[in-house]
């Protein structure tokens, strides 16, 4: 799969309804599997760069990483003033650096439709992380990236390098919030993307905190919802139906008559009968039972009757 499709998908989904995002991402993962790329670890690393533990990083801290990235683009693209000063000011501040680089690359790049794949971009990111302390090597890698990717791909690439959340659900005013605080406020992207990959992925990641373990556990697995549907089809095929005028009668109903054949309903009836029996035992009787073998028990509370004499 080409990286341009992933970049367009991210830009398209930003600001959409969560249900629409989930449905689109599920289709995206399904298409990724159909292309013969069943192992989605590379795709998850690019969609969730802040959860990627395989690459150590591109700088000591987020702020120095922003400054280093601005200097890297300035040297690789030979950007002069005033664009270089604009990029540096954005890197020092808290602005959206991806938008600035998108504008600067768009003025200088001749790449319109990129053919670079997701795996190739992941390899370039690994090289940038490997040469984190060798600036000249990073400049060479960035020059190759500049000739391979389109401006919109550079916009998404900057977000990946900064290891920031894509903030698909963010409000436009959230751009003014510092990145460290934004990562705390907008964390619903994790659950949306992981759920789109597999509905059990969010719970599994909470236990393992590793995307690699999540992919290894859910690799080539069928979602539980689909298993339930297949089981229901098997159970439905086992019960034969007999055509009766007005309605269809199952073979079990013919065998057992009008008795309920559903196990769930049977359990409900058994619980109702047992509860009624308990109520009858605990309910006090209005007239207590008295034994005739003990007559004193019958006349115990009777008082003698006195007659008036004339």
C-alpha distance (Angstrom), angle and dihedral (degrees) to the residues before:
residue distance angle dihedral
X1 . . .
X2 3.79 . .
X3 3.78 118.7 .
X4 3.81 90.7 -129.4
X5 3.83 89.8 70.1
X6 3.79 91.2 54.4
X7 3.81 91.9 47.3
X8 3.79 92.9 50.2
X9 3.79 91.0 46.9
X10 3.81 91.8 54.5
X11 3.79 93.6 47.0
X12 3.80 91.3 46.3
X13 3.80 95.6 50.1
X14 3.79 95.9 48.4
X15 3.79 108.8 113.6
X16 3.82 95.8 6.4
X17 3.80 124.8 127.9
X18 3.83 114.3 -79.1
X19 3.81 91.9 -121.6
X20 3.80 90.8 53.0
X21 3.80 91.0 46.8
X22 3.79 91.7 51.0
X23 3.80 93.0 49.3
X24 3.81 93.5 47.2
X25 3.80 93.5 46.9
X26 3.80 91.2 49.8
X27 3.77 89.6 55.0
X28 3.79 89.6 46.6
X29 3.81 92.5 53.6
X30 3.80 90.5 45.5
X31 3.79 91.1 53.2
X32 3.80 89.1 47.7
X33 3.82 89.6 55.0
X34 3.79 92.6 46.6
X35 3.79 89.9 55.9
X36 3.80 88.1 65.9
X37 3.79 95.2 -100.6
X38 3.79 100.3 117.8
X39 3.81 93.5 158.0
X40 3.80 102.4 82.2
X41 3.81 96.4 -179.4
X42 3.81 92.4 106.9
X43 3.78 91.2 49.5
X44 3.80 92.3 48.6
X45 3.81 90.5 49.9
X46 3.80 89.5 56.2
X47 3.81 95.2 43.0
X48 3.81 93.9 44.2
X49 3.81 104.1 31.7
X50 3.82 92.7 158.0
X51 3.83 88.6 61.3
X52 3.81 94.7 48.9
X53 3.81 109.8 114.5
X54 3.80 97.3 171.4
X55 3.80 95.6 78.0
X56 3.79 115.8 58.8
X57 3.79 93.7 -147.6
X58 3.77 142.1 -99.1
X59 3.80 98.6 -98.7
X60 3.82 142.3 8.2
X61 3.82 95.1 -98.6
X62 3.78 138.3 6.9
X63 3.80 93.6 -104.1
X64 3.81 94.9 49.0
X65 3.79 87.9 44.0
X66 3.81 89.4 58.1
X67 3.80 92.0 49.3
X68 3.81 92.4 46.5
X69 3.79 90.8 49.0
X70 3.80 91.9 51.3
X71 3.81 90.8 50.4
X72 3.81 90.1 46.4
X73 3.81 92.5 54.4
X74 3.80 91.2 43.5
X75 3.81 92.2 56.0
X76 3.82 97.4 37.8
X77 3.82 94.0 49.5
X78 3.83 95.3 32.9
X79 3.80 91.3 -126.1
X80 3.79 115.4 -175.5
X81 3.79 133.7 -168.1
X82 2.99 135.7 -30.0
X83 3.83 91.4 22.1
X84 3.80 92.0 48.1
X85 3.80 91.1 53.2
X86 3.80 90.9 47.6
X87 3.80 91.5 52.3
X88 3.80 92.4 46.8
X89 3.82 92.3 49.5
X90 3.79 90.4 51.2
X91 3.81 91.2 49.0
X92 3.80 92.9 51.0
X93 3.81 92.1 46.4
X94 3.78 130.8 49.8
X95 3.79 101.0 -97.9
X96 3.78 127.4 127.7
X97 3.78 101.5 -82.6
X98 3.80 93.7 -174.7
X99 3.81 91.7 64.0
X100 3.82 92.3 51.6
X101 3.81 93.1 49.1
X102 3.81 89.9 45.6
X103 3.79 88.9 56.7
X104 3.81 94.9 44.6
X105 3.82 94.4 46.6
X106 3.80 91.0 46.5
X107 3.81 90.3 59.9
X108 3.80 93.5 51.8
X109 3.82 108.3 28.4
X110 3.79 124.6 91.1
X111 3.82 94.5 -169.5
X112 3.81 110.8 111.7
X113 3.82 104.1 160.9
X114 3.78 113.4 25.2
X115 3.80 123.3 -153.3
X116 3.80 95.5 -165.2
X117 3.80 112.4 128.3
X118 3.78 129.1 -136.4
X119 3.80 91.0 -108.2
X120 3.81 92.0 52.6
X121 3.80 92.0 52.3
X122 3.79 89.8 48.1
X123 3.81 88.5 52.4
X124 3.81 91.1 51.2
X125 3.80 90.5 51.1
X126 3.79 89.9 51.0
X127 3.80 89.8 52.7
X128 3.82 92.0 49.8
X129 3.79 89.7 50.9
X130 3.80 91.9 46.2
X131 3.81 92.1 53.5
X132 3.80 95.0 43.5
X133 3.82 90.9 130.2
X134 3.82 95.8 39.0
X135 3.78 108.4 74.9
X136 3.82 97.1 -177.3
X137 3.81 91.6 54.4
X138 3.80 90.4 49.9
X139 3.81 91.0 50.9
X140 3.81 90.3 53.7
X141 3.80 91.6 50.1
X142 3.81 91.7 47.6
X143 3.80 91.5 51.2
X144 3.81 89.5 55.5
X145 3.79 89.6 47.7
X146 3.81 90.4 50.7
X147 3.80 90.3 56.2
X148 3.81 93.4 46.5
X149 3.81 105.8 43.6
X150 3.79 133.9 61.9
X151 3.84 123.0 -128.9
X152 3.81 93.9 -97.2
X153 3.80 89.8 51.8
X154 3.80 90.0 52.0
X155 3.80 88.4 52.7
X156 3.80 91.3 57.0
X157 3.80 92.1 39.5
X158 3.81 90.8 58.7
X159 3.82 90.5 55.4
X160 3.80 89.9 50.8
X161 3.80 93.5 49.0
X162 3.80 91.8 48.8
X163 3.81 87.1 52.4
X164 3.77 89.4 -132.9
X165 3.77 130.7 148.9
X166 3.81 113.1 -99.1
X167 3.84 88.2 -133.3
X168 3.77 96.2 -145.2
X169 3.80 89.5 175.5
X170 3.78 98.7 43.6
X171 3.79 125.6 127.0
X172 3.85 116.8 -125.1
X173 3.81 90.2 -114.8
X174 3.82 89.2 61.3
X175 3.81 89.8 77.7
X176 3.81 87.8 81.1
X177 3.82 91.5 59.3
X178 3.83 116.2 93.9
X179 3.81 114.9 -103.9
X180 3.80 94.2 -116.9
X181 3.80 90.8 57.1
X182 3.79 93.7 41.5
X183 3.80 90.9 58.0
X184 3.81 87.9 57.5
X185 3.80 95.6 45.8
X186 3.80 100.8 43.4
X187 3.79 107.6 44.7
X188 3.81 99.3 131.0
X189 3.82 90.6 95.6
X190 3.80 88.8 76.3
X191 3.80 94.5 60.0
X192 3.81 93.9 42.0
X193 3.80 94.9 52.1
X194 3.81 94.8 40.9
X195 3.81 91.9 46.9
X196 3.80 89.6 50.2
X197 3.80 88.6 55.1
X198 3.82 93.9 46.1
X199 3.78 131.8 -23.2
X200 3.82 91.2 -127.4
X201 3.81 94.2 49.7
X202 3.86 97.7 89.9
X203 3.82 93.5 53.9
X204 3.79 91.7 44.2
X205 3.79 92.1 50.5
X206 3.81 91.4 51.1
X207 3.80 87.9 58.8
X208 3.81 100.1 41.0
X209 3.85 104.0 25.5
X210 3.79 87.8 -151.2
X211 3.80 127.7 107.7
X212 3.79 90.0 -159.0
X213 3.81 92.3 58.6
X214 3.79 90.6 46.7
X215 3.80 91.9 54.0
X216 3.81 92.6 44.4
X217 3.81 91.5 51.6
X218 3.81 95.7 45.3
X219 3.80 98.8 35.3
X220 3.82 110.8 136.3
X221 3.80 90.4 -9.8
X222 3.78 126.0 145.4
X223 3.78 117.4 -127.1
X224 3.83 115.7 -109.7
X225 3.79 91.1 -119.1
X226 3.79 90.8 60.7
X227 3.83 90.9 47.2
X228 3.79 90.6 54.9
X229 3.78 90.9 51.6
X230 3.81 91.5 51.3
X231 3.82 91.6 48.4
X232 3.78 91.1 50.6
X233 3.79 90.0 52.5
X234 3.83 90.9 51.6
X235 3.80 92.6 49.2
X236 3.78 91.1 46.9
X237 3.79 91.3 52.2
X238 3.83 92.0 51.9
X239 3.83 94.9 58.8
X240 3.79 109.7 73.9
X241 3.80 119.5 -148.4
X242 3.79 127.1 -142.4
X243 3.77 119.8 -152.0
X244 3.80 111.3 -121.6
X245 3.81 122.2 174.4
X246 3.78 107.6 -92.9
X247 3.81 97.9 11.1
X248 3.82 144.8 18.1
X249 3.81 118.2 -103.2
X250 3.78 123.2 -159.3
X251 3.78 122.2 -130.4
X252 3.81 90.9 -115.5
X253 3.80 91.3 56.1
X254 3.79 90.1 52.2
X255 3.81 90.4 50.1
X256 3.80 97.1 47.4
X257 3.78 99.1 31.3
X258 3.80 117.7 -143.1
X259 3.77 93.0 -17.3
X260 3.76 115.1 117.8
X261 3.80 113.6 -99.1
X262 3.77 96.9 -172.2
X263 3.80 110.2 103.6
X264 3.80 92.6 -149.4
X265 3.79 93.0 53.8
X266 3.81 90.0 45.6
X267 3.77 91.0 56.1
X268 3.80 90.5 49.3
X269 3.81 91.0 52.1
X270 3.81 91.9 48.6
X271 3.79 91.5 50.8
X272 3.81 90.8 48.8
X273 3.81 92.7 50.5
X274 3.80 92.5 47.8
X275 3.80 91.8 48.7
X276 3.80 91.4 50.4
X277 3.81 89.9 51.0
X278 3.79 90.9 52.1
X279 3.78 90.9 49.6
X280 3.80 91.3 52.5
X281 3.81 90.4 51.8
X282 3.78 94.5 48.4
X283 3.84 96.6 40.9
X284 3.84 110.1 100.5
X285 3.77 114.7 -126.4
X286 3.80 118.1 -121.3
X287 3.82 94.0 -136.8
X288 3.82 114.7 36.1
X289 3.76 116.8 -133.5
X290 3.82 113.9 -107.0
X291 3.74 125.9 -162.8
X292 3.83 118.7 -132.9
X293 3.79 89.5 -146.1
X294 3.80 88.3 74.3
X295 3.83 107.3 48.0
X296 3.80 92.5 171.4
X297 3.76 87.1 68.2
X298 3.78 88.9 59.9
X299 3.83 99.2 47.4
X300 3.78 95.7 31.7
X301 3.79 94.8 107.8
X302 3.81 96.8 38.6
X303 3.82 118.3 112.0
X304 3.83 124.0 -148.5
X305 3.80 115.2 -100.8
X306 3.83 117.1 -125.6
X307 3.84 118.9 -150.6
X308 3.77 122.7 -151.0
X309 3.78 115.1 -117.4
X310 3.80 120.2 -131.9
